[in-house]
Amino acid sequence: MLLSKLVFVRLIQAVRVCQVKTSVPFLLRHTLREYQHVGLDWLATMNEHRLNGILADEMGLGKTIQTIALLAYLACEKCVWGPHLIVVPTSVMLNWEMELKKWCPAFKILTYYGSVKERKMKRQVRYIFLVISVSAGTFSTMTFQYTASER
């Protein structure tokens, strides 16, 4: 517990002086802003130390893009291609799908939305990323089994 607290304090100190060590993944097709690169570095460092964290700031500053950058970093630098599960409200599901395709077209994604028949057909194909829609307040527990195919 003490080690985690010490690592967290060091992370905060590094962010304050902008000692960014994480390179921008080559899979990204656009340029990160400086604060987004700092956010990527923070997320990558948190991941490296197996710590949890939340990106929380004003709307429109690129939390989605920083998250996509982290997934690209994991693929490029750590050879962790997935599967990754992204659970989003229905209202922003299309935005996530468009941003994933725009920023990282190399990723194979499945937007898991539609009728029972449509979702069953989608489960026949294996994907690296899975974006699931959740309507506000419609679930208390979500159980999902997913198997990734060979890359």
N, C-alpha and C positions, 0 to 999 in steps of 0.2 A: 504494500500500500504506500509506503514512504517513497519507494522508487518511482511509482507512477506520479506522485505529487511533485517530486523533484523534476521529472521529465516534463511535466506540464508547465512548471514554472520556467524551465529553460526554453520551452516552445514559445511562451508568451514573450520572454525577453528577446528571442531571436526575431519574432515578428515585429517587435517595437523598433528594432534597429535595421530591419529589412535585410537580414542576412539570408537571402534566397539561394538555396543550393540545388533545388530541384530543377532540372532542365525541362523545357517545354517539350512534350512528346511529339515525335515526328508525324504521328498519325493525325494530329490536328491540322485542319485545312485553313485556319484563320489565326490571327494574332491575338494573344491574350493582352488585356490591359495590365498595367503594372500591378494594381491591387488584386487582379484576378490571378496573376502569377504568384503573388504572395499567398493568396488563398490556396492555390494548388500546392505550394510548398508546405503550408501548414497542414493541409489534409494528408499529403504524402508522409510527412513526419509523424502525424498522429497514427496513420496506418502502420508505419514502420515499428512504432512502439506499442502497437495493438491497443490503442486508446480510442475512445469514442469522442466525437465532437459534432457540433451543429453549426452550420453556416446560417447566421441570422443577421440580416441587414435590411435596408430599404428595398422595396421592389425595384426591379430593373437594373440591378448592379451585377448580375451575372452568376447567381448561385447555380443555376442549371449548367452553365458553361464550365464553371469551376468543377462541378461534379463530373461532367463529361471528360474534362481534362484529367481528372484523377483516374477515371476508368481507362483512358488512353495511356496514362503514365503506367498504370499497373500492367497493361498489355505490353507496352514497349520495354519497360525497364525490369519488370518482375516476371514476365511471361505468364501473367494471370489474365486469361482471356474470358473467364467466366465459368459458369453462368452467373450473371448479375441480375438481381431482381429490383426493379424500380416501381414503387407503388405510388401512384399520383391520383389526385382528384380528376374526375372525368373532364372538368372544365379546362385543365391544362395538359391533358394527355396528347392532343394533337401538337401542341407546342413542343413537348418533349420529343416526340417522334421527329418533327421537323428539325429541331436543333441537333439531335443525334445524327441525322442524315446529312445536315449541313456541315457540322464540325468534324465528324468522324465517319465518312461514308464507308470505311472499311468494316465497320461493325455490322453484324447481322442482327436485326432487331425483330421482335414480334410484339405487336400491339394486341394484347389479349382483351378484346372487347367484341361484343356482338351477341347474337342469339346463341342458344345452347348448341345448335347444329354448327354454326360458324366457329365457335370456340373449339368444338371437338375436331373440326377439320384442321384448325391451326395447330392443335397439339400433335398432329401427325408429322410435322416438320420440326427439326431441332434448330434452335437459335442460340446465340451467345447472350443476348440481352432480351429481357422480357419486361415490357412496360404494362402494368396492370392498372386498370381504372378502378377507383373506389369512389362511390358517391358519398357525400358527407353524411356521417352518422349511420351508415347502413350495415356496419359490421362491428362485432365486438372481438371476434377471433377469426383469423384467417389462416387456413392451413393450405399449403400448396406444395406439391411434389413436382420437381422438375429435374430432368436429366439432360446434361449437355452432351452433344455429340463430339466426335473427334474434330479438331480444327482442320 
